[in-house]
Amino acid sequence: MVESKTSNRLIHEKSPYLLQHAHNPVDWYPWGKEAFFKAREENKPIFLSIGYSTCHWCHVMEKESFEDEQVADLMNQAFVNIKVDREERPDIDKTYMQVAQMITGRGGWPLTIIMTPDKEPFFASTYIPKKGRFNQIGMLDLIPQIRKLWEDDQARISDVTNKIKQALNQKPSTMEERSLDRSTIDDAFHVYSQRFDDENGGFGRAPKFPSPHNLIFLLRYWRRSKDQWALHMVEKTLDKMRLGGIFDHIGYGFHRYSTDAQWLLPHFEKMLYDQAMHIMAYTEAYQATKNQNYAETAHEIIEYLQRDMMDEGGAFYSAEDADSEGEEGKFYIWTKQEIENALSDEESLLFAKAYNISKDGNFRDEATHKRTVANIPHLLHDEEKIAEQLGLDFDSYVALMDRIRIKLLETREKRIRPHLDDKILTDWNGLVIAALAKAGHVIGVPHYVTQAEKALDFILSRMRRDGEQLLHRYRDNEADVDAFLDDYAFLIWGIIELYESTFKTKYLQLALELAKEMIEKFLDEEQGAFFFSSHDSEELLTRNKDGYDGAIPSGNSAAVLDLVRLSRLTGDTSLEDIAEQTIRSFGVSISNSGAGFSWMLTALDYLLGPSFEIVIAGSKFDEQTEKMIDALRNHYIPTKVVIYKPGREIDNEIAALAPYTKYYDVVEGKATAHVCVEHNCKLPTNDVSKMIELLNSEETPTK
């Protein structure tokens, strides 16, 4: 970035994205009263630019326009200019992204909105070049046109803003109640089936987004229906993604998405939430299939997080950029010569054969489609087959490739790294907490659970105002921005996973307390479902209610499943009532496009049953108690909750939280499983195999 001698008001902000623009000649303001006051006083429209620090096209627009003195002078004369980090203020982003989609039919970042001092938009676009190209207007032409419009035709502007406000305030026809049944889930499965790429895995054509929550939905569909095609779609996709260039074979972790259908050429950005959702998908796939490759992939992603994305306090940073030295992917790609310089002759030969490294390069440039001399390490077959092709036994192959990988990683670390967005977000950390806790108890690595607890401690100790109000963002020793629905829903998700990983009653208590806060702050008691921003948040043009599951599950979808699980854990049916009402509120939308609500349908599947509530009563250190708990963790039964009760020992805390456990004690002095199916309790058993038999005896959906 070219820095000017002076800085603008963004220099005092904490957001890495805003700080990237702190030395632009554009007179940027952060979102706040000062900017809007100035716009009213000077009667200027507002140029609102929304992006995030690892956004490739945000960098392009900055370099072309916001660092350019000519463009900056025009902007400063015509507008009051405001920069917003979409990850720090997702409420603002969601509001104006909705406007952009209404006006232009598309969205994305950087998002450009031009609006009145009263926050009423009349122009929207995404990336705008400095100079016009093809049919797209450039900044040099746009700014004078907007300035003239503002000065000469306020009536036209008012007409546009009024129409936008009316459209925003009109309840969408799809936001209507409808009861749903299992046919809705079947319909979504058939959509995925029709869109499935059986050659490469994944769904649809390029670009391909991993969307691990869709795979979890399909995995649970298979568990319920026994439809092997559902399992095939999951396994094929997980296998192909792990082999492809979308996975970082040197440093681990997944890139954002693939620009091609084969998962070879990624958009190289790495997002924290993607890592969390991948860990969960591979962990559940391992639990369901016992395929050790899936457990290994989860281990590798966690290794990446702990090495490159973890704050010393235990929480996790947000993202790593796609760009370094002004070039996307430069940090991750290799020439054949670079490989040969880092390795011995034998090592480089074997690595080139295994990972498809060639002198001419192994991919075509995304923009020019010309072959480059660069290589993205990737595999074409599973590693057992590659070892056989190389004439090595598998153990020797693994040991050799691990040594090679470490050498290449050490070499790569000498390069200029992509920018790290080191802000800590409650919602994305909630997902990581859930992923680590789940992986820790399913795969059997207690350290992962401990790491999840440490991340939670960070949030509870540093990201609550006065020890109470949950906050959204932490950076540079400062927490700020009141929490949104996603912060609550994802954090509760993580805490529930921690309870079932540790059986520490304090986590169940905390999850219930946060659920109560979430309901009080975000629930629309009149029309159902949860608003994204709280009842006492800053007033924007509209309050969003998101149900669509995009790159990650929506806050509403996560909240629904949280409330269902908490209801089953505690016996508090009022929580389940809210969950059911929320699903009905999105009923028409889900009926029209069920595949876009995969996590909401995962919650619906749970509600439709059969589902299981299991109380394990027994001494904490008893071998039989541990066997029962381990058996539950080894079996893939996603629609279950498990409560541990320490036998006849006094545990007033768990009895207070889950009163129905009061009489669930050990039988005959031995660890005992109390299994309930669809609220109908079976006879208690001391036998692990009998417990599993009870859980497997209700495989046909009951509703």
Secondary structure, DSSP 8 states (H G I E B T S, - for coil): ----SS--GGGG---HHHHHTTTSSS-EEESSHHHHHHHHHHT--EEEEEE-TT-HHHHHHIIIIIT-HHHHHHHHHH-EEEEEETTT-HHHHHHHHHHHHHHHS---SSEEEEE-TTS-EEEEES---SS-BTTB--HHHHHHHHHHHHHH-HHHHHHHHHHHHHHHHS--TTS------HHHHHHHHHHHHHHB-TTT-SBSSSSB---HHHHHHHHHHHHHH--HHHHHHHHHHHHHHHHSTTB-TTT-SB-SEESSTTS-SEE--EEHHHHHHHHHHHHHHHHHH--HHHHHHHHHHHHHHHHHSB-TTS-B--EE-SEETTEETTTT-B-HHHHHHHS-HHHHHHHHHHHT--TT-SSB-TTT--B-S-B----SS-HHHHHHHTT--HHHHHHHHHHHHHHHHHHHTTS----EE--EEHHHHHHHHHHHHHHIIIII-HHHHHHHHHHHHHHHHHSEETTTEEEEEEETTEEEEE--HHHHHHHHHHHHHHHHHH--HHHHHHHHHHHHHHHHHHB-TTT-SB-SS-TTS---S---------SS--HHHHHHHHHHHHHHHH--HHHHHHHHHHHHHTHHHHHH-GGGGHHHHHHHHHHHS--EEEEEES-TT-HHHHHHHHHHHHS---SEEEEEE-TTS--HHHHHH-GGGGG---BTTB-EEEEEETTEE---BS-HHHHHHHHHS--S---
